[in-house]
Amino acid sequence: MRLLIIEDEEDILNALDYGFRKLGYVVDTASDGEEGLELVYINNYDLVILDLNLPSIDGLDILSRIRKDNEEIKILILSARSEYIDRIKGLDMGANDYLVKPFDFGELVARVRALLRRSFTQSTSKIKCGNMIIDTSARAVYSDKNERLDLAPKEFAIFEYLIANKGRAVSTEELIEHIWGEDASMFSNSIKVHVSNLRKKLSEYSDSDIISNIRGAGYIINEVEDNDL
């Protein structure tokens, strides 16, 4: 999943960048409002963490501009503005959540996971796909016999993203953008290698193919019976 963090306090920005990258997220950062808004228009993010007191453009103005063009992207306000009226205004303007500084990083991560899970249209951290169970909180995949698959971080990220976008083919370019970010060449062979390894590992625990490759379109989760746990 790809995050954008718009925050002008350098120590907080660097800490969040490091923390989320360590958890396997692709992270872009901006230290002022204008730069952050430009990145939103250029790239396709799954979630934006947005400060309100920003140089050049106020956070609420950024929120308003984003919502005029994009109602789907998740936005979490992270701000020192703790007044009740500020929280109401932010949520009424389209923010999906509001966390007041100072904050606990663990709580922020939990809120980010909860918002991203809404892409799965479910409320728990565990999702069933065929006989596979993906735990988005533990970032792990199990068979229905409680056997944990030995997935590399990128393999898990690919599986998670494909499930989040179940029902449509996801191109190689989109996977690179959301899982590798700017760290990989658009001509990299990494996606093919990782998807191939992922499919092999899934096939060891499943009688049917969970992931298919549609020529010219990308990768898609096959229509297998699945439900939330």
N, C-alpha and C positions, 0 to 999 in steps of 0.2 A: 504494500500500500504506500502511496506517495503523499507526504505531508508538506505543507508550507507553513513556516513559522514566521510571523511578522511581529517583531519585538525589538524595541530600541535599547533596552538594557543589555549591554554586551555580555555580562556574566550569565544572565538568565538565558539569553539566546544561545550562547555556546554550550551551556549545560543541557538545555533541551535538545539541541542538535546532537550532541554526544549520546545522551540517554536514549533517544528514539532510534538513532542509527544502531546502537548496541542491541536494541530489541529487534532489529531486522527491517525497520522502515526505511524507505527512501525519503530523504529530507532535503528541502530547499529552504533557505533563510533569507530574510530581508530585514534591514534595520530601520527603514523608514517607510511611510505609507505609500509614497509614489512608486518606489521600487517594488513593494509588495503587490500593489495593484497591477503593475506591469507584468509581473510573473504570473498572476492569476489569468490574465488575458492570453499569455503566451503558452502556458502549460495546462495540463489537465490533472487536477489534484483530487484526491479522495477526501481530504479534510484540511481545513485551514485553522491554525491556532492564531488568534488575532488579539493583539494588545490594542487598547483604545487611545492612550496618550502617545501619539506618534508624531515625529517631525513630518512636515510637508502636507500630509493629509490625515485628518482625524480618523480613528478606527471606525466610528459609527458611519462616517461618510463612505469609507471603503466597503463596509457591510452593505450599505444601501446600494452602492454601484454594482456590487457582485450580484445581489439579489435581483436587480433589474434584468440581468442577462442569464443568471443561472440559479434555479431554485433547488437543484439537486445536491450541489456540493455541501458537505457538512462544514459548519463553522462553529468553533468553540471560542468564545471570548475569554481571554485571560487578562484581567485588569486589576489595578489597585483601586479603581472606583467601586467602592463597596456599598454605596447607598442603595437602598431598596429601589428607588426610582430609576437608578441607572441600570440595574439588572432587568427591571421590567421593560425599559425602553429598548435595551439590546435584544431581548427575546422577542418583543413585539415587532422589531424591525427585521426579524428573520434569523437570528442566531439560534443554533440548536441547543447550546448549553452555555453556561456562564460560570466561571470559576474565579474567585477573588484571591488576589495576592495578599499576603504570602500563602503559598500552597504547598501541598505535599506531592512530590513527583509521582508516587504510587497512585494517588487519587486521580491525578491528571491522566495517567496512562489508562486507568480503569474507565474514565469517562470517554477517552478517545476510542477505546475498544468498544464501548457500549454504542457510541455513535456510528462507528463503522459497521457494527453488527446489524444496524438497521438496513444496510444494503442487502442483507440476507433475509430481510423481513422476518426476523425472529428475535427473541429476547434473551435466550440463554447463550452461553459461550460455546455450547456443543451443537454441532450440526451433523446429521446423518446423511450420507450420500452413498446409496447402495448399501454395502456391508462395511463401509468405512465411516469412522466417526472422527471429525475434525474438531479439535478443541482450540478455539481462537485465543483463549486466555493463556493456556499452557503452551501454545504454539506447537502442538503435537497432533499426530494422526494415529488412530488405533483401528484395528479390525474389530468386528463385532464379538470376537472372542477375547477381547482386551489385550491383543498383541500389539505392542507399539512398533510402528514402522520407523526404520532408521533413515529419516529424511534429512538431507542437508538444508540449511536455512533458506536457500534460494528455491529448493524444490518445494518446501512447505509454502513459501510465499506465492509460487506459481499456482499451486493447488488451491490455496485460499482465494486468490484473485479470480481464478476460473469459476469457482463455486459462487463467489459474489456476483459474477456476471453470467450465471447459468441461464441458458436459453438463447445465447448468441455466441458467435465465433469471436474470439479475441485474437487480434493479429499479433505477429511477432513484434512489430514496432510498438504496439500498446503495452505488451508485457515488458519490453525493455524500458519504456518510459516510466512505468509504475513500480518496477521491481529493481531495475538497475539505475534508473535516473540518468544523470549525465556521465556516469562512470563507465558506460559501455558504448561501443561503436554500434551504429545502426546496422552494420554489416557483420556484427559479431556472430559467431557460431554457438555462443554460449547457450542461447535459448534452446536450440535443437538438442544439444547435449543434455541439458538439465531436464527438459521435458521427456526425452528418451529414457533417462535414468528413473524419473518419477513414474512413468508408465510401467517400466519393468518392476519396480518395487510394489506398485499397486496391484499388478497382475499376480504377484505371489500370494496375495490374500483375497483376490476377487476372481470369480469365474467369468466375469464379463469385463470388457474394456470400459473404463470409466471416462477416459479422455480420448477424443478422436481428433485427427488433423484433417480439416477441410481444405483441399487444395485452393490456393488463391484467397482464402478467407482467414484461416488461422486455426486455433485450437478451441475445442468446445467440450463441455461436460455432456456426456451422453444422457439420454432420457432414462435414468434409473430411478427406481422408487426411493424417495428420500423424505425425511421429515425432521423437525426439531426434536431434541431430547428434553 
